[in-house]
């Protein structure tokens, strides 16, 4: 029979391990960069995204859920003057210069110890955001939530718009497919095809489909989301990405991944997208991995064809997605130090 002393020790050990397992997660901190940039695509207005997202209460929402916030303000981008197309590719100098500036800004935010939040702007900005993130922390996993694959090369793009090409500049496997472009010499590929997962695809060009199959990229189109459900999709996404070790996760979220009935204020809406709830689930799930290290929220365009109600719905959804990235749960949250007042 055990002595009373050893029983007491057992109880103490059990209590200690209980405390150990129920510690509160470390406080999250968000470093916010506005990137009011629209030259990766033809329509004006998307440069108004960062200020509209802030005005809808992003910072107070984050602080209310116990998140530390540092707003680095909006980047300014130099005017590159006459930006003639290079072959078929449009506004190359502007996009290259803006992304270099963004890469440096993201590196600074990561050096300060925050989860980087890049408010776009169009999706060509993912070049600088992911490049800067990787330069700061090393190899990454990327979850790309989007209606589009954005993996055209400068030679396969139908439009020549760089917001449909960012992944080509980032992937090691596509290095040989990228021609020399002005203002792009600073970009070195930093992502392996094995570390990329798509969620929400439903408008993919034939050349992009060929590239995705050729590289064996993991993708969950809307057909898979319908078939498996979003919970299973996110479980498989995270299992796949962590199978070879736990790299920091970069979430690049194009607001057009969500169905345009909810987020109509965007440049290239495609019917049949993620519901509001599925979008939130994606951000909640990635937050809970503890690996989320940077987020892009791009392609909110307050000046498109959407009504003012449509703009409000789009912007509020963007805010809610970002709050989900920083620990907001739909069942409710309270701060660790919360205490009920005495009567």
Secondary structure, DSSP 4 states (H G I P E B T S, - for coil): ---HHHHHHHHHHHHHHHHHHTPPPPPPEEEEEEE---TTSS-TTGGGHHHHHHHTTHHHHHHHTT-EEEEEEE------S----BTTB-SHHHHHHHHHHHHHHHHHHHHTTPEEEEEES-GGGHHHHHHHHHHHHSSEEEEEE-SS-----TTT-SS--GGG-HHHHHBGGGGGGPPP-TT-TT----B-GGGEEEEEE----HHHHHHHHHHT-EEEEHHHHHHH-HHHHHHHHHHHHHTT--PEEEEEEEGGGB-TTT---STT--SS-B-HHHHHHHHHHHHHTT-EEEEEEE---TTSS--HHHHHHHHHHHHHHHHHHTT--TT----TT--PPP-
